[in-house]
Amino acid sequence: MKILDTKIPEVKIIKPDVFGDHRGWFMETWSQPKYESLHFAPMQDNESFTAKKGTLRGIHFQQDPMAQAKIVRVVRGAVMDVAVDLRKGSPTYLQWVSVELSAENKRQFYIPRGFGHGFVTLTDDVDFCYKADNLYDHPSDRSIRFDDPAIGVDWGVTDPILSDKDKNAPLLADSDCNFVYGKDE
Ligand SMILES: Cc1cn([C@H]2C[C@H](O)[C@@H](COP(=O)(O)OP(=O)(O)O[C@H]3O[C@H](C)C(=O)[C@H](O)[C@H]3O)O2)c(=O)[nH]c1=O
């Protein structure tokens, strides 16, 4: 497997080794020693299913101290996945990285603590699977506007399907996001 850099040093793309044969294929989707460099210890495993193309979940994060790093992947369909640096004082503050994740490319995306996360579906019937290194904590759960001009994510959609929570999300400037660069190190 290869761990690839992105334009934000802490955000990584993981390309697993896929072993094909006449029956189909096999790949390891997590291995503690091989993923050691990410310093990521899974605490929770999640799956979401999204029926319609053009649905956007995000931009989400959990406040410190319940912030979550995530390793995400798609096992059916395809998404454009986005990680946004929300750590005040970071040299890449408010910068974002996007990557296409699909059942076909089998890529994984590592989103560190201190980052907002979201994705927009590129197909119908998307199965999205991910590990988090901290438990879900509803009081810490936050959503900020997917189209916040201060961040400027190019989602490639103009009128996405959204949850009420995401429809009514505040701009980052109006949220109580408490991420500070260097606090976790
Ligand atoms: C995230 C989560 C949710 N829930 C419950 C809470 C709600 O009753 C229901 C749906 O939650 P929500 O609408 O927040 O689900 P998403 O919009 O997919 O949120 C997720 O989407 C983005 C892309 C993320 O990275 C986060 O994991 C998470 O914020 O599941 C749980 O019980 N445990 C959990 O870990």
The ligand as a MOL file (V3000), in Angstrom:
LIG
                    3D

  0  0  0     0  0            999 V3000
M  V30 BEGIN CTAB
M  V30 COUNTS 35 37 0 0 0
M  V30 BEGIN ATOM
M  V30 1 C -21.8870 10.6180 12.8590 0
M  V30 2 C -22.7970 9.8140 13.7430 0
M  V30 3 C -24.1700 9.9780 13.7200 0
M  V30 4 N -24.9560 9.2260 14.5380 0
M  V30 5 C -26.4120 9.4240 14.4570 0
M  V30 6 C -26.8700 10.8380 14.7390 0
M  V30 7 C -28.0720 11.0080 13.8490 0
M  V30 8 O -29.2450 10.5680 14.5310 0
M  V30 9 C -27.8200 10.0630 12.6790 0
M  V30 10 C -27.3630 10.7760 11.4310 0
M  V30 11 O -26.2830 11.6300 11.8030 0
M  V30 12 P -25.7900 12.7550 10.8110 0
M  V30 13 O -26.9620 13.3740 10.1040 0
M  V30 14 O -24.8540 13.6520 11.5920 0
M  V30 15 O -24.9630 11.9200 9.7500 0
M  V30 16 P -24.0050 12.5250 8.6170 0
M  V30 17 O -24.6330 13.7430 8.0130 0
M  V30 18 O -23.6310 11.3950 7.7460 0
M  V30 19 O -22.7350 13.0070 9.4520 0
M  V30 20 C -21.4610 12.4470 9.2270 0
M  V30 21 O -21.0440 12.9330 7.9830 0
M  V30 22 C -19.7580 13.4690 7.8650 0
M  V30 23 C -19.3290 13.3330 6.4310 0
M  V30 24 C -18.7450 13.0160 8.8350 0
M  V30 25 O -17.5470 12.9990 8.5780 0
M  V30 26 C -19.1860 12.6300 10.1780 0
M  V30 27 O -18.8410 11.2860 10.4740 0
M  V30 28 C -20.6180 12.8250 10.4160 0
M  V30 29 O -20.8230 14.1820 10.7500 0
M  V30 30 O -26.7930 9.1570 13.1180 0
M  V30 31 C -24.4450 8.2880 15.4070 0
M  V30 32 O -25.1860 7.6270 16.1590 0
M  V30 33 N -23.0870 8.1170 15.4640 0
M  V30 34 C -22.2360 8.8240 14.6610 0
M  V30 35 O -20.9950 8.6110 14.7340 0
M  V30 END ATOM
M  V30 BEGIN BOND
M  V30 1 1 1 2
M  V30 2 2 2 3
M  V30 3 1 2 34
M  V30 4 1 3 4
M  V30 5 1 4 5
M  V30 6 1 4 31
M  V30 7 1 5 6
M  V30 8 1 5 30
M  V30 9 1 6 7
M  V30 10 1 7 8
M  V30 11 1 7 9
M  V30 12 1 9 10
M  V30 13 1 9 30
M  V30 14 1 10 11
M  V30 15 1 11 12
M  V30 16 2 12 13
M  V30 17 1 12 14
M  V30 18 1 12 15
M  V30 19 1 15 16
M  V30 20 2 16 17
M  V30 21 1 16 18
M  V30 22 1 16 19
M  V30 23 1 19 20
M  V30 24 1 20 21
M  V30 25 1 20 28
M  V30 26 1 21 22
M  V30 27 1 22 23
M  V30 28 1 22 24
M  V30 29 2 24 25
M  V30 30 1 24 26
M  V30 31 1 26 27
M  V30 32 1 26 28
M  V30 33 1 28 29
M  V30 34 2 31 32
M  V30 35 1 31 33
M  V30 36 1 33 34
M  V30 37 2 34 35
M  V30 END BOND
M  V30 END CTAB
M  END
